[in-house]
Amino acid sequence: MQTVVVTSAVGTPPFQISLCDVTNTYCYIVAVDVTTFPTTVNVPPAIQSANTLIIKIKDAYYCETLQTTTSLSPTPTPTPTITPSSYITNCNCIAFDNLSGTLDYYFSLTLCDGSELSSTVFSGTTVYYCGNSPSAEPEVNVVIGPVCVSGSCPSPPPTYTPTPSNP
């Protein structure tokens, strides 16, 4: 079984730790009432094939921080062939990158199902979604990747081409 070592957390213990895919679509609570670090958690089978995971850490006051891990070494699996029925046109992997910022910033996009999402990308983090028409504050780097497959970004995460965000 694959594991992830969480070396630290910010906030007030005890902590709840969840692991999510890079699109932040599939999240699994993997540890509760964590008070000491480092701590090792098991990667749920549903996301073990991912090369990158988001680690969500929620403190006693429900403040949430995000970390990413790329230290997973999944078992090689064949790359699926994309067929027209497995992807939605105009639905790309979109990353909102606030790694160089010191403040939290707003962003929005249209999700693949046509609904609108407006949220915050926290300082020092990158969030991933499948959708189109991204918009963000100038401090956020918006990158649009390849077409999403079955509602998810392809794995391993692609190399993105930066697209300037709306001022």
DOSE-931620 format. One line per 8 residues: their letters; for each residue x, y, z of C-alpha. Coordinates in steps of 0.1 Angstrom, whole numbers, plus 2048, in hexadecimal, padded with zeros to 3 digits. Layout:
BEGIN
a) X Y Z ~ ...
! end
This chain:
BEGIN
mqtvvvts) 800 800 800 ~ 80D 823 7F8 ~ 812 83C 814 ~ 818 861 817 ~ 82C 871 834 ~ 81D 892 840 ~ 83A 8A4 851 ~ 828 8C1 860
avgtppfq) 808 8D5 863 ~ 7FF 8F9 86B ~ 7E3 902 883 ~ 7D5 8F5 8A3 ~ 7D5 8CF 8A9 ~ 7C5 8B6 8A7 ~ 7C6 8B4 881 ~ 7B1 8A2 867
islcdvtn) 7C5 897 848 ~ 7B5 88F 826 ~ 7C5 884 805 ~ 7B7 891 7E4 ~ 7BE 88D 7BF ~ 7CE 8AB 7AE ~ 7AC 8B8 7A2 ~ 7A0 8B9 7C6
tycyivav) 782 8A4 7BB ~ 788 884 7CE ~ 792 888 7F2 ~ 795 86E 80E ~ 799 874 833 ~ 7B8 85F 83C ~ 7BF 86A 860 ~ 7AD 87C 87D
dvttfptt) 7B8 88A 89E ~ 7DC 88D 893 ~ 7F2 89F 8AC ~ 815 895 8A4 ~ 82B 897 884 ~ 838 888 86F ~ 81B 870 86A ~ 817 856 84F
vnvppaiq) 7F5 851 83E ~ 7E9 836 825 ~ 7DF 841 802 ~ 7BC 835 7FA ~ 7BA 81C 7DD ~ 7A5 833 7C8 ~ 7C1 84D 7C4 ~ 7E0 837 7C7
santliik) 7E7 83A 7A2 ~ 7ED 860 7A5 ~ 810 86E 7A4 ~ 805 88D 7B6 ~ 7ED 891 7D3 ~ 7DF 8AE 7E6 ~ 7E2 8AB 80C ~ 7C6 8BD 81E
ikdayyce) 7CD 8C5 843 ~ 7B0 8D3 858 ~ 7B8 8DF 87B ~ 7A2 8E0 89A ~ 792 901 88E ~ 78B 8F2 86B ~ 7A6 908 85B ~ 7B2 8F4 83D
tlqtttsl) 7D4 8F5 82D ~ 7DF 8E2 80E ~ 800 8D2 805 ~ 809 8BD 7E7 ~ 81E 89E 7E4 ~ 82F 890 7C6 ~ 842 874 7D6 ~ 82A 858 7CD
sptptptp) 837 83D 7B7 ~ 819 82C 7A8 ~ 81A 80B 796 ~ 81C 812 771 ~ 7FB 80E 75F ~ 7F3 811 73A ~ 7E9 834 72F ~ 7C5 833 724
titpssyi) 7BC 83D 701 ~ 7A5 85B 701 ~ 785 855 6EE ~ 76C 86F 6E5 ~ 753 862 6FF ~ 76D 865 71B ~ 772 88A 71A ~ 75E 8AA 719
tncnciaf) 76A 8C4 701 ~ 772 8E6 70F ~ 77A 8D6 730 ~ 79F 8DA 739 ~ 7B5 8D4 757 ~ 7BA 8F7 767 ~ 7D2 8FF 782 ~ 7D0 91F 798
dnlsgtld) 7F4 924 7A6 ~ 7F9 93B 7C4 ~ 81C 92D 7CD ~ 82D 94E 7CD ~ 812 962 7DE ~ 810 96A 803 ~ 7EB 971 803 ~ 7CC 95D 7F9
yyfsltlc) 7BB 966 7D8 ~ 79A 960 7C6 ~ 795 94C 7A7 ~ 778 93F 793 ~ 770 928 776 ~ 755 915 764 ~ 755 8F0 76E ~ 751 8D5 754
dgselsst) 72C 8D0 75E ~ 726 8F5 756 ~ 723 901 77A ~ 737 91F 786 ~ 751 91C 7A2 ~ 760 939 7B5 ~ 779 932 7D0 ~ 79A 93B 7E0
vfsgttvy) 7BD 92F 7D9 ~ 7D1 931 7F9 ~ 7F4 93F 7FC ~ 80E 925 7F2 ~ 7F6 90D 7E1 ~ 7EB 902 7BF ~ 7C8 8F5 7B9 ~ 7BC 8E1 79A
ycgnspsa) 79A 8DF 78A ~ 78B 8D2 76A ~ 778 8ED 757 ~ 77B 90C 741 ~ 77A 932 742 ~ 791 937 75F ~ 795 959 770 ~ 7AB 963 78D
epevnvvi) 7BB 981 79E ~ 7DB 98C 78D ~ 7F1 97D 7A8 ~ 7E5 95A 79F ~ 7F5 947 783 ~ 7DA 935 76F ~ 7E6 918 759 ~ 7D0 905 741
gpvcvsgs) 7DA 8E1 73A ~ 7CD 8C5 724 ~ 7A9 8B9 721 ~ 79B 8A8 740 ~ 794 883 73D ~ 775 875 74E ~ 773 895 764 ~ 798 893 770
cpspppty) 7B9 8A0 765 ~ 7CF 886 755 ~ 7E9 875 76C ~ 805 87C 76F ~ 7FE 8A2 771 ~ 806 8B2 750 ~ 81F 8CE 749 ~ 80A 8ED 747
tptpsnp) 80D 90A 72F ~ 808 92B 743 ~ 7EB 941 738 ~ 7E9 964 746 ~ 7CC 969 75E ~ 7B2 985 75A ~ 7BE 9A5 76A
! end
